[in-house]
């Protein structure tokens, strides 16, 4: 099924480079979890958006980013508000008839945001290092096919492809629709990490099993056979997950909407990267020997 592994490897490399470029140049819209600030959601029609923004700037000298939702609410993001400022803003919005009621209020200081950023980075880096070590140990029996550590590197390469691509898409969504990258997004990334690696391990395990059983055939032949034997399993698993995610996307609430979108994108890229990113990388690493 992989006719030209080198071509697919370069496609994945270009995708990763483009994703990094988008993340650096466009930059994600960081949520208050990471940069600190306040989030206020009020029940108000979308046509009140500009009036609310003007009120906050003229009356309270507060800059804000406001996002309307399909549920007829406005999500207002501002710098960190004190309890007194919060109550005054809420009172002014109600008095001016710009909002009916407050649905939620969240606040996080910049110190907490910095700590969460560090913890998120440490969690991802530690997961990657442990994954390479685990896969190198797991596939030590397939040393005659290729070096065991290359299974780990190829799997992590595919995961990085998925995580960077999803993050780049969210950076674009943040630019166009004010979609934030918050702690829920990091949770989604870790879930994508687990799904993508699991799908890749199934394929690599079939390759290793076939090799140990026969001790014959070149790497490309083993890759092709393993893909054919696990393809339907991968498709069925992905479709089952997507059915659940699409249902949550259609009937779930606003709070989890972008979390579900991230998981949906990750499921699609994870199924793709198992075949068209991980195996070409493994092939390329082996041929480089």
N, C-alpha and C positions, 0 to 999 in steps of 0.2 A: 504493500500500500504506500510505503514511502519510496517513491521512485528516485528522487534526488534529495538525499538527506542534507547535503551541503547547501542547497538552495533554501530549504526550510530553516536551516540553522541561521542563515544570513537574514531571512525574513524576521525571525524572532529577535535577532540582534538589533535590527533596524527598529522594530517595534519597541524594544526596551529603550533604545537611545531616544526615540521620539517621545516616549512617555516621560523620561527623565527631563527632557527639554521642556515639555509642557508644564511639569511640576515646578521646575525652577523659574520659568518665565511667567507663566500665568499665576502660579501659586494657589494652593487651596485656600478656601475661606475657613480659617480655623474657628472652631466653636469656642464658647466661653470656657469649656473644660480645659482648654490648652492655653488660651491667652488671657483668661480672666474677663469678667464683665457680667452683665445682667441680661436676663431674657424674660420678657414679659409677653404673655399671650392673652389677648383680649378679644371678646366677641365684637366684631365690627365689620362692616362691608368693605370690599376692596376700594371703593371710590373714596373712602375716608383716608386712604394711605398718605397722600400728599399733605392733607390737612394735619394729620397726626405728626408727620415729620416737621412741618413748619411750627407747630405748637411746641414741640420739644426743643427746637433750635431757638425760637424767638423768646419763649417764656422761661425756659430752664437752661439755655445755652448748652444743650446736650446733643451731640451728634448721634445719629442712629441709623441702623439698617433695618428696614421693615419688609417682611415677606408675607404676602397674602396666602391663604390656604383654601382648598376647595370646600372646607367646612364653614366658610364664612367668618374666619378669624384672621387677626393680624398678629404675626410674631415679630416683636420689637426687640432688637439687640442694641444695647447701649454699653458704655463703660460702667464700671461697678457703681451701683446706686446704694446710698444709705437707706435705712428703713424710712427715714423722714422724706427723702426725695421720692422714694417709691410711692408712698402714700399721697404726696402732693401731685405727682404725675397722674396717678390713678384718679384722684379727685378732679383734676383739671379735664381729663379725658371724658369723665362722666358728666361733668358740668357743661361741657361744650357739646354734649350729645354725639361725641365721636366714637364712644365705646359703651357697650351695655354692661358688661361685667368682665372681671378678671378670671381667666381659666387656669393660669399657672404663672409662677414666678420663680426664677432660679438665679443664683448669683454665685460667682467663684472668683476669689482673688488671684492676682497674677502669680503669687507664690505657689498656690495649689496647681495652677495651670502648668507652670514650669516643672513641677514634680511629676505631674501626669505625663508630660512629654518625655521626660527621662525614663520613666517606668515603661512607657509604650515602646520606646526604642530598645531598651534593654531586653524586654520580653521578646521582641522580634529577632534581635541578633542572637540571643541565647537559644531560641528555638531553631534557628538556622544551623548554628554550630552543632547542637546536639543531634539534629537530624542527619547531618553529614556523617557524624561518628556512628550513629545507630545503623544507618544503611550500609556503611562500609563493613560493619561487623555482621549484619544480617546476610549480606551477599558474599561473604568470604568464600563460600563453596563454589562460586562461579568464577574463581580467579583465572581459570583457563580461557574464559570468554573475554574478559577484560579485567582491569584492576578493580577490586571491590569499591574503593573510595570514589571511583568515577560514577558509580550508580548514585551515590549521595550527592555529588556535585551536580549531576544532570537533573536530579529531582529538585534540588534547591534552585537551580537555574530556572526551571519551569515555574516554580513557586514565585520567584522574584518577577518573572514575566507577568504572572497573573496579578500580583500585588501592585506592581508599578502601573500596569495598564488600568486597573480599577481606580487607583489613586489619581491618575491623569484624567480619567473621565470625570471624576468628582471635582477635580480642579476646574474643569470646563463648566460643569454644572454649577459650581460656586460662582463662577464669573457671570453666567447667564441667568440662573434662577436663585442665586443666594443660598445654595445648598451647603451647609457647613460640614467640616470634617471634625467630628467630636469623638467622645469615648465610645459611643455606639458603633461608629465607623471602625475604630480600632478593633472592637469585638468582632465585627464582620470580617475584617482582614485576618484575624486569627482563625475564624471558622473557615474562611477560604483556604488558608494555609493548610489546615487539617484535611479538608476535602481534596485539594489538589494533590497533596502528597500521598494520600490514601489511594487515589485513582492511579497515580504513577507507580506506586509500590506493587499494586496488583499486576500491572503490565510487566514490570521488571521481574517480579517473582515468577511469572509464567516463563519469561525468557530464561531465567536461571534454572528453573525446573526442567525445561526442555533440554537445556545444555547438559545438565548433570545426567539426565536419562540417556542421551545419545552420544555426547562428547564428539559431535560432528556438526558440520555446517558452519558457514561464516557468519559474522555478526549481523549483516544485513538480512540474511535468510532467517536467522533467529528472531530478529526484530519484526520482520514481516509476519511470520507465523504467530508470534505472541500477540500482535495487534489483531489479527483475524480471530484468534481464539477468545480475546477479551473485549472485542468491540461492542457486541450486543449487550454484554453485562454493563459496560460503561454508559452506553446510550440509555438503557433501561433505568439505571440508577439516576442519571442526570435528569431524565424526563420525570421521574417520580418526585425528585426534589423540586424541579421547576413547577410542577403542578401545584404543589403546596405553596411555594413562594408566590406564584401568580394569584392564587386565591387570597393569600394574605395581603397582596398588593391591592387587589380590587376591593376587598371588604375590611381590611384592617384600618386602624386609626392613623392619624397624621404623625404621631410620635414615632412610630416604627416604619413609616413609609420608606425613608431613604436608607434605613438599615436593611430592609428587604430588597431594595433596588441593588444595594452593594452585594448582597448574597446572590441575587439573580445573575448579576454580571460575573461574579466569581465562579458560579456554577458553570456558566457557559465557557468562560476562558479556561477553567480547570479541565473540562472535558477536552477542549481543543488542545491545550498545552501538553497533555499526557502523550498524545500521538505526534503532534507537529512541532513540539518544542523540546520535550524531555528526550525522546528517542533520537532525533537528529543531533542533539548535543552529546549524547552518549556515543553515538557513532563517530562524531567529529573528534571527541576526546580520544577515542580508541585509535582512530586512524592517525592522529597526530603522533602516536607512539612510534 
